[in-house]
Amino acid sequence: MTNSIESLLDDLRDGCCARPFDVLGVHDVDYAPSGVDPSRKEKIVRVWRPDALSVHLVDLETGQMPGEMVQVTSGVFERVLDAGSSLHVYRLEIQTKDHQSFTYVDPWQFGAHVFSQVFVEPYRSYRYMGARLVSITAVAGQDVQGAMFRVYAPHARSVALVGSFNGWDARLHPMQASDDGIWRLFIPHVCAGDLYKFELRDLEGTLLPHKSDPYGFYAEQPPGNASIVYDQDRYRWQDSNWLHQGQLQQPVSVYEVHLGSWRREGRREKQLNGEDRWLTYQELANELIPYVVEQGFTHIELLPPMEHPFSGSWGYQPVGLYAPTSRFGSPDDFKAFVDRCHQNGLGVILDWVPAHFPSDPHGLGRFDGTPLYEYADPKRGWHPDWQTHIYDYGKPAVRDFLISNALFWLDCFHIDGLRVDAVASMLYLDYSRAEGEWEPNIHGGNEHLEAVDFLKRLNETVYGHYPDAITIAEESTSWPGVSKPTYENGLGFGYKWNMGWMHDSLEYMKHEPQYRRYHHGELMFSMEYHYSEHFILALSHDEVVHGKGTLLGKMPGDDWRRFANLRAYYGFMFAHPGKKLLFMGAEIGSLTEWNHDDQLDWTLLDDDSERGIFSRGVHKLVRDLNQLYRSHPALYQSDYDSWGFSWVVGDDTEQSVYAFLRRGGSQPPVLVVCNFTPEVRYGYRVGVPTVGKWYELLNTDAAAYGGSGVINADCLNTEFVEAHGYEQSLVLTLPPLGTVFLIPDD
């Protein structure tokens, strides 16, 4: 043999061959084995099967057997073909050293004509990378089914596939390197459901932990953590009549859900009754979707459903960005869940985590022995709060990996929007870092310029392909223009969570009513900056974990006052400009802090005690608020237009009363009045813009909601008494700790 062939075969035996196709498969005779005349242009078939005792070659087209192959060195078998032989595709009949027999289509015969496909579509690399089920037309009437595997590992010395199809023996399937850093191998007869990982060696030849596929579409649960071959095209969608919702002038009311703890099978009254387990995607489709629809929400937002090994991360430390978690079922099951949402008029938003990734050994960290996906410098590449890696946004391959992933969920799973987690941590180089733990950018500032550029590209790409989709930033600072277009030097998001409103309004509600007069501006301050962004008012999972208790627990007073405060607060929230989000459990007035290993306090809705009555009242109120919100354009149509909101009463500090008008298009305005004290305000005069009759649409103190029943039951007529800048006014009875919605008669 030539030295080059001997060197490659040595690499094969040592498990570090980077170019197996250079020596395996069908080749012109490149040396002179015994009895072979190289001048006759004969072909040689070379097979690598280190587990084989004997190998016979069989023509797949004719069924003819040229004969037994000769083992020329350990694990390497050869057969010289007669001159003029027309062998196209072949299989191998193998007898192993432990005397097992099987038939095997040799992958090394599929070379350049299989690998010639070049991926050129930007930000759609998922259509090329990972494990793709393909059919190769090899000879007339003979298609070879299998999977094409591709993985990016430019600094690896070698990459091999291990999986259920080869007994997890890395010797059998070394992959082929290429100049673009992508390793490739087509393996015949690999099917959907087969498990696999990559075995990599770094440049020094050191064996790395087995890695899951960064582009794996389906993943095994721990401790295996293998990727699973999946047919992305098998599911047949039935949501063709669905249109993306979420435009600025549409109602958006989001129910935020952690799928593993919304409800659990086998739990009743907090006692185990049978198997305690997660609901499946199918069960969630049957139970969760009708519930959310009945409650009147327009969208459901899922805490990250991407595969994550640690349940306690709630999905915020994903390892498989391209795989919906298999905790609840298969990717097809998740597609069916989204499909059912759309068929029932619900949009689906996913929490998405491009800010960091965990250091699990089977994940992306030092993937090929180098910091391939993360920054090498820990001042940029390591997150001190979460003990996780930070993506290197300056690398084209990393940007492509992440932006392709965003489009993947929209393309393949029909997702309507992405809420991008921890944006603030991406924007600032000094986020959670003390002096000396970070380095400024090239201009001397703390802005993470590469992350800024990435976020702009992300939003431009998403909206370029899906103009009606939405992207949402969880951004807790005053970074300017988060939801401004990139052509106006914004980040390009559709919406931004209003963390300031959440903080200020909850701080106000925590005060005892008699002290609220000293904090009157806390509820008004949000309108000072509201039009700077497209805000979503979010009462998210972050407010009910880590010792923060529940929303109900933040309210002062006895049970009656706590529930009344909560109802009035929800009324204020649904009346305030901006889209809405509630985390699951908020709609029933949960008494206990959210626990991802448990389920919501569903027993409250069946409780005959006073607390049960109050919880059912909150439950009904949220449903009615959603209905009111969706049916009155004044409450959503001009959320981000200053014409759509005006204060009527903003200076009644002593009585802690607020009144404001909401307007939308040609629809009647809605007057909202809040009384944040437990005192009934009789004969309270409020100026209004329209003469005539006004009706009470909703009152959070109604008996149906567990309130005291202080309502304005009859039609209210305006009086020609000037008040608050209007020539006419209404005289109202304001309920204790209540919010009232009123509308003029058409």
N, C-alpha and C positions, 0 to 999 in steps of 0.2 A: 504493500500500500504506500501511497505517497505520504510525506510527512504531515501535510495539511489534513488528510483524512484521518491519519492516526491521532493527530492532536484533537480533532473533533470527537472521535470515538472515545478518547481518554476523558474529554469533558463530559460526554454522555455518561460514562461509568461513574464519574465523580459527582454527577448531579449538577453540573454548572455549564451545560452547553447552551450557548446563546443562538446558534444557527443550525438547528438540527436538519433543516431542509437542504442544507448544503451537502449533506452526506447521506441522508435517508431518502427513501422513495425510489423513483425510477430515474436513472442517470445513464449518460453515455459511459461506457467502460473507461474508467480513468486510471486504471493500472492494469497489470497483466497477471491476474490470478492463473493458477495452473490450468493449462489447456485452452487458454483464451488468447485470441489474436486481436489486439486492439485495432489493427488496421481494417477489420471487417465491420467496424462501426456497430458492434453489438451493444445491447443494453444490459444494465445490471440493476436488479431490484435489491435494495438493502433495507432490512427491517430491524427495529430495535425492540426486543421483548426480553428483558432480563429475567422474567419469570418463566420463560418457555423452555421445555425440554426439546420439543421439535416443532417446526413450522412448515406447513405446506401452502403453496401458492395456488390460488384458484382464480381463473378469469371470470369476472362477474358477469360479463356479457355472454360468453359461450358456455360457461360452466366447466370448461376444460381445466385440467390440473397440470401445469407445466412440470410440477414435480416438487420434491422436498427441497427445502432450502438448507443451505450448509451453514452451520455455525462456525464463523471464522475467528471469532474472539468472544469473550464472555458477553452474552446478551445480544450480539450482532449476528444476524442471519443474512445470507446472500443467495441470490439465484441469478445466473447469467442467462439472458433470453437469447434464443436463436436469432441470427441475423434476419431482419425483415419481419420479426414478430410484431403483431398489432395489438399487444396488450394495452387496453384502455384503462379499465378500472378493475381492481382485484380485491379479493378478500383473503383472509388467512385462516387456515384451520390450525389451531394451536393446541398442543398438549403441554400442560404445565408440569413443573417438576414434582408437584404433588399429585400428578396423574389425573388432573381434571382436563376436560376437553371443551372447547368452545370455538365459535366462528367470530371473526373480528375483521371489520373493514379498516384497513390500515390508514391512519390519518396522514401519513407522510407522502402519500401519492397526490394529495391535494395541495399544490404549491402555488405558483405565481398567479394562475388564473383565478384562484380563490381569493388571494390576498390583494389583488389589483385594485379593489374598490378603494377609492379615496374619499374621505369625508370632507366636504367643502362647505356645508350649510352652517353658517355661524349660529352658535347658541342652540344647536339641536344635536349636540354630540351624543345624547342618549340614544339616538336612532342608529348609532354606529358602535358605541362602546358597550362593554358588558358581555353578557351571554345572549346571543341572538339566535333563535331557532330559524334555520334556513334549509332550503332544498337545493341541492346542486345537481344540475343536469350533467351527468357524467358521460353516458353513452345513450344511443337511441333507445328510448323506452325505459331507461334506467335512471331514476332520480335517487340520489342519496340524501336521506334526511339526517339532520344532526344539528349541532350548535357551533356557531362561530364565537370564539372567546377573544376579547380584546381588553387589554389593561395597559394603562399608562404608567410606566416605571422606567424613566430614562436613565437612571443611575444604577440600575440593578445589573449585576453580572449575569444572572440567569433568573428565569421565571418558569415555574412548572405548575401544571394544574393537578390538584388532588381532589378526589370526589367519590361519590357513591358509585360512579361508573368505572372506576379503576382501583377500587379497594383502598383508596386514599394512599396510593403508592406514587410518590412524586417522580419516581424513575421513569414511569411509562409515558408521560406526556409533557416533555419540555416544550416551551413555546419559542416562537421565532422572533428575534429582535428585529428592529427596523430603525432607520435613521430618524424617524419622527418620535422615537421614544415609546411607541406602542408595540406591545408584544401580542402576537396573534397565533391562533391555532384553531382549525376546524376539526371537530371530533365527530365522526359519524355515529348515528344511533343514540346520541344523547337526547333525552326527552324532557319535556316539562315535568318538574318534580324532582329531577336529579339534583343532588347537593354538590357544592363545590367550594373550594377556596384556592388561593394562590400561594405557592411556596416560592419565596424570593431569597436570593442571596445578594448581599451588598457587593460593592466593588472589590472588597477584600476576600470575598468568598464566604463570609460568615452567614450562616443560616438565620433568617429572621423568623419571628412568629408568623404562623399562617395568617394570611390576610383575607378578609371578606372582600367581595367585589365592591369597589366604590360606586359602580353603576348597577349593583345588584337590584333587581326589581322585586325580589321576594327573599325573606330571610328567616332562618331557623331561630327559634328562641334559645336563650342561654340554657346550658353552658356550651352548646355546640356552636352557635353563632355563624353557621355556614350560610352562604348564599344559595338560593334555590333557582334553578332554571325555570323561567316563566314565559308563557306565550302571551305577549302584550296585546295581540290582535284577536284573541278568542272571544272576548266579551262583546255582546251586541247591545248597544245603547238604545234606550227607548225615551230619551228626553229631547227629541227633535223639536218639540214645541216650546221648549224652555228658552227664555231670553235672559241674558245676564241682567241683573238688577244692581242698583247701587249708585246710579248717577246722582249728582249733587242735588237735583230737584226731586228725587224720589225718597220715600220713607225708608229708612234703614234702622231696624231694631234687631239687635244681635243677641242671641242666647249663646253664651260661652260655655263650653262643655268639656269636661275630662271624661272620656268614654269609659274609663275603667272604674269610675266611682259615682257615676250618675245613679245607677241602680245596679245591684249585684244579685245574681241568682242564688237563692237559698237563704236570704236574710229576711226575717220578719221580726219586727219589734226589737231590732238590735240583737236578736238571738239567732244563732245558727239553726237553720232548719233544712237539713240536707246539705248538699254540696255548695260551699261558698266559692263562687267563681265569677269572672267577668261575664257580661253578656257578649254574645257574638255580634258581628256586624248585622247578621240577619235579624237577631232578636232586637238589636237597637233600632233597626229599620222598622220593625213591627211595633215597638213601644215608644222610642224616643221621638221619632218623626211625628206621629199623630199628636203627641203631647206638645211639642213645640208649635205645631200648626194651631192646635186648639188655644194655646196661650197667645197666639197672635203675632209672634215674631216673624220678621221677614227673612232672617238669615240665621244660620247656625255656625258658630265658630268653634273649631276643634283645637284644643291644646295639641301640640305637634303630634300627628299620628305617624310620623316617620319612625322607622325602627330604632329602638333605643334599648340597650341591655338592662339599664337600671330603672326600674319602675318609679323609684323615688325621685327621679329627675322630672317626672311628669311629661317626658318627651323633649325637654329642653337640652338634653345632651344626646342628640341623635348620632348614630353610627351609620345607619343606612338611609341616606337622604332620598334615595330613589325607591325605597320600599315602604309601603304602608305596613304598620306593625302587624305581625302575624299573631299577636296575642288574641285578636278577635276574629281571625279568619284569614282567608286568602286575599290577594289583590283583587280578584274578581268579586269577592264578597264586598270589599270596600267600594268598588265601582258600583255595585248594585245598591249600596247604601246611598251614595251620591245621586245615583239615578232616581231613587225613590224620593229623595229630597226635592229634586227638580220637578218630578211628576206631581208633587204636593205643593209646589209653589215656594219652596225654600231655597235660597241661595246658600252656598257652602263656602266658608272661608277657613283657610288653614293657617295656624301659627307656623311660622317658618323661621329657621335659625341659621342664618349665614354669618353670625357674629363669632362663633367659636365652635369647637368640636372636642369631644372627650379623648382621653389618652388610652382607651382600651386597646390592648395589644393587637386585636384583630381589625382595628379601625385604620384611620388615615394617618395617624401620627408616625413620622419617619417611615413612610410607606415603603420606600425602596432603599432604606438605610440612610436616607438623607431627609431633611425637612422639606419634603416635596410639596405638601399642601399648606404648611405653616411657615411663618417667618422664622428664620434661623435664630435671630437675636431675641432672647427671651423678653427684652424690653418692649418688643412688639408682638412676639409670637406666643406669649404665655399670659393667660388671664388670671390675675391673683385672686379675684373673688370666687371664681368657679373652678379654679385649678384645671383649666382646659387650654387647648391650643387655640390660636387665632389664625384664621386664614390669611394667606399672603395675597392680598388683593392686587398687588402689582404684577403678579404672574399671569400671563394670558391664559394658561391652561387652567388655573384656579378660577379666574373670572368665567371662563367658558363652563367649567364644571358647575358653578353655582347658578349662573344665569340660565344655562340649559336645564337645570333642575327646576327653576321657577316655571319655565315654559312646559316642562314635562308634566307638572301637576295640572296645568291648564289644558294641555293637549290631550293627555292620556286619561286623565281622571275628571275632566270637565269641571274643575274647580273654578269658582267665581272670583276668588280673591285671595290674597296673601297678606297676613299681618306679620310684619317683619319685627322679630324680637330684638330687644337690646340695641336699638339703633344708636343710642347715646354712647354706648361702649365702643361702637365702631368709629364714631366721628372724632373722638378726642384721644390723642396719644397719651395724655396724662390721666385717663379715666381710671379711678381707683389706684393711682400710683403716687407715691410720695416723691419729693424732690430727689433726684438722682436715680430714680427708677424708670425714667423715660427720657427720650431725646427729642428735641424739637424738629420740625420739618425744615425743608431747605430755606424757608423764609423766616425761620426762627419762632414760628407759632406752634400751638398745640393741636392744630387741626390735622387729622389723619387724611392727607390729600388723596392717597390711593383708595381709601375706603369711600371717600366722597365721590370720586370718579366712578367707582364700582356701583354705588347706589344710583347715581344718575343713569349709568348704562342699563342697570337693571330695570328701572322704571321706563326708560325710553323703549326698551325692548318689549316689556310686557304690554305697554299701551300701544306700541306699534303693531303688535299682533292681535291684541284683544282690547280694543278701545273701550268696551263696556265693562271690563273687569275692574277690580279695585285693588290697590296696594295701600297698606296702612302701616304707618310707622309708630312703634312704641318708642317715643323719644321724649325724654323727661326734662330737657334743658330748653333754653331759649334760642337754640340754633335757628337762624332766620330762614324762611322759605322752605320748610320741610315739604309742604304740600303745594308749593309753587312749581310751575313748569320749569324744566331745565333751561329752556330758551330765555327764561327770566332769571336765570342763575339760581333757581331752586333745586331741590333734590328730586322733584318730580313725583312724589307720592300723591295718591289720591286723597288720603286723609291722614290725620295725626291724632293719636290719643291725647285728650286734654287732661294731662296729669295735674295741672294747676287747679282746674275746676274741681277735680276729685278731691285733692288735698284740702282746698279752702272750704268747700261745701261740707265735707265731713267734719272738719275742725269746727265749723259753725254749729253743726248739729250736735256735737259732743257737749256743748255748753248747756248748762241748766237754763231753761227759758228766761228766768229773771235776769240772767247775765248776757243774753244775746244782744241786748241793746248796745252793749259796748263793742260788739263785733259785727255790727250791721253791714259794714262794707265787704265782709268776706264773701257774702253771697252775690254781691254786685260787681266785684272786681273782674270776674271772668269776661264781662261784656266790654271791659276796657281794651282787651286784646283779641276778642273773639274773631274779628274779621281778618286777622293776620294769617290765619290758617283755616283749612277745612277740618274742623275738629269733630271728633267722636267723644261723647261723654261716656267714659268707661268706668264702671264699677266692677272690676275684674277680679280674678282669682288672687291677685297680689294683695287684695285688701282683706282676705279672710284666711291667711296662713301665717305661720311663723309667730304665733302668739298674738296676732292682731284680733283674734276673736271673729265675730260675725258683724255684718252691718247692723243687725238688730242690737247687738251688744254694745255698739258705739252710741246708742241712743240713751239719754238719761231718763231717770224716773222709774216708776213701777211698770208692771207689764202693760197696763192700759196706755200709759204715756209713751212707753218705748214703741209700741206698735203704732200709735197715732203719729209719733214723730216720723217713723219709717214711712208710713203711708203719705204723709205730707211731703216728705223729701222726694219720694218717687214721683209724686205729682209735679213738684218743682222741676225735677229732672226731665220728665217727658214734655214739659212746657218750654224748657230752656232751648235756645237754638243749638243745633248740632245733632248728629246722629246718636243713637243710643246703644249701650251694651250693658248687659247684666250677666254676671256669672251665675251658673246653676246654683240653686238653693236660695238665692236672693228673693225669688218669687214666692217662697213659702215662709219667709221670715225665720230661717234656720237658727236654732238655738246653740248649736255647737260648731266650732271651727271646722272647716273642711279638712277631711282626712282622705288622702288618695287611696288608702287601703280599706275604706269603708264605703258607705253610700249615703245619700242625702237623708234628711229626717222625714222620710215619707209618712211615718206614723203620725206626724202632726196633723195631716189632712184627715185622719180618721179619729182624732182625739176629740172626745166630747167635753173636755175641760175648757176653761176660759181661754187658755193658751191655744188650744186647738181651734176654737172659734176665731181667735185673732189671726192665726196662720191661714185658715181658709179665707178670711177676709182679705189678707194681703195677696193671696193667690188669685182671688177673683179680681182684685184691684189691678194687678199687673195685666191680666187678660183684658180688662176693660180699657186700661190706659193704652195698650197696644191698638185696640180697636179704634179708640178715639183718635189716636195719633195717625193711624193709616187712613182714616176716613175724612180728615179735615186738612186739606192742603196748607192751610195757614200755619200748621204746626211743623211743616217740613219743607215746603216748596221754596221758601226764601231764607233758608238756614244761614246762607253766607252772603246775604244782601242786607245792608243796613236798613233798608226800607222795611224788612220783615220783622223788625223788633223795635219796640220803644217802651221806655219806662213810663208808667202812669203815676205810680206811687213808689218813690225810692227813698223818701226822706222821713218816713214814719218810724224813726228809731225807737221811740218810747214804747210803741205797741208792737214792734217787730213784724210789721205788715209790709208786704211788697205787692205791687200790682204792675202788670205789663201787658202789652198787646202783641199778638203775633199775627202777621199778615202773609198772604200767599196768593199771588196772581189776582184774579177777579173774584176769588172766593171771599165770603164774609170773614172779618177778623175774629180772633178768639181772645177774650179777656181772661187773664189768669190772675187770681188773687190768693196770696198765701198769708196765713196767720200762724206764726211760729211761737205762739204762747198758748197756754191752756185756757185762756180767758175767751169767752164768747164775746164777739164785738157786734153789738146790736146797732143798727142805724148807721153803718159805716158807708160814707159817701165816696163814690169813685167816679171821676169824669170818664165819659165814653165818647167816641167819635160819631156814633150813629144814633139818631132819634128813633124812638119807638120801643117795641117790645124786645126784651132779652130773656133768654132761657138758660137755666143751669144745665150744662152738659154732663158734668161729673163733679162729685164732691167726695173727697177722700174720707170725710167723717160720716158718710152714709152708714146706716145700720147694716146694710148688706156687706160692708167691708169690716165690720166689727167696731164701727165708730159709734158716737153718741147720738147720731141722727139729727144733728143741727144742719138743716139744709134750707135752701131757698126753693120751696116746692112749687110756688105759683109763678106765673109770668111776671116779670119785672118790667115796669114802665119807666122810661126816662123822665126826669123832671128838668125843667129849664132853669136849673141852678148851676152856675158856673163852678167848675172844679177841675183842678189839674190841667188847666189850659184848654178845656173843652167847654162849649156853651151849655151842654146838658150833662146830666149825671144820673147814676143809679144809687139807690140806697139798699145796702146789702146787710144780711146777717152773716158774719164770718164765723165759721165753726172753730172750735178749739183745736189747735195743732192740726190745721187742715188747709188743703189747697182746693180752690174752686175754679172750674172752667165755665165760662159763659159765652154765649153767642147771640148776635142779634137775629130777630125773626126776618126771614127774607121777605 
